């Protein structure tokens, strides 16, 4: 049965609105700094996460918060809000409107609500466990994929894989319609999969704030998300992430990944 999350859904929309309002003034106008891991960060990342945290502190003070920019705030409710203010900062800095704000609610370590918000294009996907995924308020569905050889695959970029993981990814890509492979896009690839425009997304080294919001969106549209072994994603997952529009292809994808050396 669907969970009664109406109040949390309304809150998630307010969080996305606040993040978008913080981000838009910086788009195509902001410089960037380097974090300790050499990834870029902007004033927009920090402003958007701060805006969301202020709302959560006022309205859900007992819930935990896990954010990319400001770390973990422990809660006492058994629930955590997982925030990535700009997933795809590299694209944001390049002026590409393919980044997204990711907002998830996790209960007992599993995501039950997720938002992908693209504040420049005014596009928003909402996924809630037990309910159909909505794109700007309209139900969307993934598409069928009758064979792995016909699948359009996407990943943010080969440089995000270790040499070992890259070999396994290329083993999978070789069995797909790799002439339609999409590079770049970060969370936007998962939104496109949920809307029926891609078949497989494969990535590694993701953090919880990179993937938690994606699971309800993809699965509420009829797809499936899993790790590279085909197991469901949870708070302890390794960061090896798969999304498939057609769950019938999951075993094929896992088998193809295992063929890498």
C-alpha positions as CSV (number, residue, x, y, z in Angstrom):
1,X,0.0,0.0,0.0
2,X,1.2,3.6,-0.6
3,X,2.7,5.3,2.4
4,X,0.9,8.3,3.7
5,X,3.5,10.8,2.9
6,X,1.4,13.8,1.8
7,X,2.9,16.2,4.3
8,X,6.4,15.0,3.3
9,X,5.6,15.4,-0.4
10,X,4.5,19.0,0.2
11,X,7.7,19.7,2.2
12,X,9.9,18.2,-0.5
13,X,8.3,20.5,-3.1
14,X,9.0,23.5,-0.8
15,X,12.6,22.3,-0.4
16,X,13.0,22.1,-4.2
17,X,11.5,25.5,-4.6
18,X,13.9,27.0,-2.1
19,X,16.9,25.4,-3.7
20,X,15.9,26.5,-7.1
21,X,15.5,30.1,-5.9
22,X,19.0,30.0,-4.4
23,X,20.5,28.4,-7.6
24,X,19.0,30.4,-10.4
25,X,20.9,33.7,-9.8
26,X,24.2,31.9,-10.0
27,X,23.5,30.0,-13.3
28,X,26.0,31.1,-16.0
29,X,27.3,33.7,-13.5
30,X,29.3,31.8,-10.9
31,X,32.9,30.8,-10.5
32,X,33.9,27.7,-8.6
33,X,36.3,26.4,-6.0
34,X,37.9,23.0,-5.6
35,X,37.0,20.7,-2.7
36,X,39.5,18.4,-1.0
37,X,38.7,15.7,-3.5
38,X,39.4,18.1,-6.4
39,X,35.7,18.2,-7.4
40,X,34.2,21.7,-8.1
41,X,31.8,23.5,-5.7
42,X,30.1,26.8,-6.2
43,X,28.3,29.3,-4.0
44,X,25.1,28.0,-5.5
45,X,25.7,24.5,-4.1
46,X,26.2,25.9,-0.6
47,X,23.3,28.4,-0.8
48,X,20.9,25.8,-2.0
49,X,21.7,23.3,0.7
50,X,21.6,25.9,3.4
51,X,18.2,27.0,2.3
52,X,16.9,23.5,2.4
53,X,18.5,22.8,5.8
54,X,16.9,25.9,7.3
55,X,13.5,24.6,6.3
56,X,14.1,21.1,7.7
57,X,15.5,22.4,11.0
58,X,12.3,24.5,11.4
59,X,9.8,21.9,10.3
60,X,11.4,18.5,10.9
61,X,13.9,19.0,13.8
62,X,13.9,15.3,14.8
63,X,14.8,14.1,11.3
64,X,18.4,13.5,10.3
65,X,20.0,15.3,7.3
66,X,22.7,14.0,5.0
67,X,24.0,16.7,2.6
68,X,26.8,16.8,0.2
69,X,28.1,20.2,1.3
70,X,27.5,20.3,5.0
71,X,27.7,16.6,6.0
72,X,25.5,14.7,8.4
73,X,23.2,16.0,11.1
74,X,22.0,13.2,13.3
75,X,18.3,12.8,14.1
76,X,16.2,10.8,16.5
77,X,13.2,9.8,14.3
78,X,14.7,7.0,12.3
79,X,14.3,9.2,9.1
80,X,16.8,11.1,7.2
81,X,16.6,13.7,4.4
82,X,19.3,13.3,1.8
83,X,20.3,16.4,-0.1
84,X,22.4,17.0,-3.1
85,X,21.9,20.7,-3.9
86,X,23.5,20.5,-7.4
87,X,24.1,17.0,-8.7
88,X,26.2,17.8,-11.8
89,X,28.2,20.8,-10.6
90,X,30.6,20.4,-13.5
91,X,27.8,20.8,-16.0
92,X,26.4,23.7,-13.9
93,X,29.7,25.5,-14.1
94,X,29.8,24.9,-17.9
95,X,26.4,26.5,-18.2
96,X,24.5,23.3,-19.1
97,X,21.0,22.9,-17.7
98,X,21.4,19.2,-17.2
99,X,22.2,19.2,-13.5
100,X,19.5,18.7,-10.8
101,X,18.7,19.2,-7.1
102,X,18.2,15.8,-5.5
103,X,16.0,15.4,-2.4
104,X,15.3,12.1,-0.7
105,X,13.6,10.9,2.4
106,X,15.0,7.7,3.8
107,X,13.2,5.6,6.4
108,X,15.2,2.8,8.1
109,X,17.9,3.1,5.5
110,X,15.8,2.9,2.4
111,X,14.6,5.8,0.2
112,X,10.8,6.2,0.2
113,X,10.5,9.6,-1.5
114,X,12.6,11.3,-4.1
115,X,12.7,14.5,-6.1
116,X,14.8,15.4,-9.1
117,X,14.4,19.1,-9.8
118,X,15.9,21.0,-12.8
119,X,15.4,24.6,-11.8
120,X,16.4,26.2,-15.0
121,X,14.1,24.2,-17.3
122,X,11.4,24.1,-14.6
123,X,11.3,20.3,-14.7
124,X,10.5,18.2,-11.6
125,X,10.2,14.5,-11.1
126,X,8.6,13.2,-7.9
127,X,8.8,9.5,-6.9
128,X,7.1,8.1,-3.8
129,X,7.1,4.4,-2.9
130,X,3.8,2.7,-3.9
131,X,2.8,5.6,-6.2
132,X,3.4,6.4,-9.9
133,X,6.2,8.8,-10.7
134,X,5.1,12.3,-11.7
135,X,6.8,14.7,-14.1
136,X,5.5,18.2,-13.5
137,X,2.4,16.6,-12.1
138,X,1.8,14.1,-15.0
139,X,2.4,10.3,-14.7
140,X,5.4,9.0,-16.7
141,X,6.6,5.5,-17.5
142,X,9.8,3.8,-18.5
143,X,9.9,2.0,-21.8
144,X,10.2,-1.7,-22.7
145,X,13.5,-3.0,-23.9
146,X,13.2,-6.5,-25.5
147,X,16.9,-7.2,-25.7
148,X,20.1,-5.7,-24.2
149,X,21.5,-5.2,-27.8
150,X,18.7,-2.6,-28.3
151,X,19.4,-0.7,-25.1
152,X,20.5,2.9,-25.1
153,X,23.0,3.2,-22.2
154,X,24.2,6.3,-20.3
155,X,26.9,7.2,-17.8
156,X,28.2,10.5,-16.5
157,X,31.7,9.8,-17.9
158,X,34.4,7.1,-18.2
159,X,36.8,9.1,-16.0
160,X,34.5,8.5,-13.0
161,X,35.3,4.7,-13.2
162,X,38.4,3.1,-11.7
163,X,40.3,1.1,-14.3
164,X,38.7,-2.1,-12.9
165,X,35.2,-0.7,-12.9
166,X,35.7,0.8,-16.3
167,X,36.5,-2.6,-17.8
168,X,33.3,-4.0,-16.4
169,X,31.3,-1.0,-17.7
170,X,32.8,-1.4,-21.2
171,X,31.9,-5.1,-21.2
172,X,28.3,-4.1,-20.5
173,X,28.4,-1.2,-23.0
174,X,29.7,-3.6,-25.7
175,X,26.5,-5.6,-25.5
176,X,24.2,-2.6,-25.8
177,X,23.4,-0.3,-28.7
178,X,26.6,1.6,-27.9
179,X,26.3,3.9,-30.9
180,X,23.5,5.5,-28.9
181,X,25.6,5.8,-25.7
182,X,25.1,9.0,-23.8
183,X,28.0,10.6,-21.8
184,X,27.4,13.3,-19.3
185,X,24.1,14.2,-17.7
186,X,24.5,13.1,-14.0
187,X,21.0,12.8,-12.4
188,X,19.3,14.0,-15.6
189,X,20.0,10.6,-17.2
190,X,17.9,8.9,-14.6
191,X,15.1,11.4,-15.1
192,X,15.3,10.6,-18.9
193,X,15.2,6.9,-18.2
194,X,12.1,7.4,-16.0
195,X,10.5,9.3,-18.8
196,X,11.1,6.6,-21.4
197,X,14.1,8.0,-23.3
198,X,17.0,5.8,-22.0
199,X,17.2,2.1,-21.1
200,X,20.2,1.7,-18.8
201,X,22.3,3.9,-16.6
202,X,25.5,2.5,-15.1
203,X,27.8,4.2,-12.6
204,X,30.2,3.6,-9.8
205,X,31.6,5.6,-6.9
206,X,28.3,7.3,-6.1
207,X,27.6,8.6,-2.6
208,X,24.2,8.2,-1.0
209,X,23.2,11.8,-1.9
210,X,23.9,11.0,-5.5
211,X,21.5,8.1,-5.8
212,X,18.9,8.1,-2.9
213,X,16.4,10.4,-4.6
214,X,16.7,8.5,-7.9
215,X,15.3,5.2,-6.6
216,X,11.7,6.2,-6.0
217,X,11.6,8.2,-9.3
218,X,12.9,5.3,-11.4
219,X,11.0,2.6,-9.7
220,X,7.7,4.5,-9.5
221,X,7.9,4.9,-13.3
222,X,8.2,1.1,-13.7
223,X,12.0,0.7,-13.7
224,X,14.4,-0.8,-11.2
225,X,17.5,0.4,-9.5
226,X,20.1,-2.0,-8.0
227,X,23.8,-2.4,-7.4
228,X,26.1,-4.2,-9.8
229,X,25.1,-7.6,-8.3
230,X,21.4,-6.8,-8.8
231,X,20.7,-6.2,-5.2
232,X,18.4,-3.4,-4.0
233,X,20.1,-0.1,-3.0
234,X,20.2,0.8,0.7
235,X,22.2,3.1,3.0
236,X,25.0,0.6,3.1
237,X,25.4,0.1,-0.6
238,X,28.8,0.4,-2.2
239,X,28.0,3.1,-4.7
240,X,28.0,0.8,-7.8
241,X,24.6,1.8,-9.3
242,X,22.4,0.5,-12.1
243,X,19.1,1.9,-13.3
244,X,17.0,0.0,-15.9
245,X,13.8,1.1,-17.5
246,X,12.8,-2.5,-18.1
247,X,13.3,-4.7,-15.1
248,X,13.3,-7.8,-17.3
249,X,16.8,-6.8,-18.5
250,X,18.4,-6.7,-15.0
251,X,19.8,-10.3,-15.1
252,X,21.2,-9.5,-18.6
253,X,22.9,-6.4,-17.4
254,X,24.4,-8.0,-14.3
255,X,25.7,-10.9,-16.4
256,X,27.3,-8.5,-18.9
257,X,29.0,-6.5,-16.1
258,X,30.5,-9.7,-14.7
259,X,32.2,-10.3,-18.0
260,X,34.7,-7.5,-17.4
261,X,38.2,-8.4,-16.4
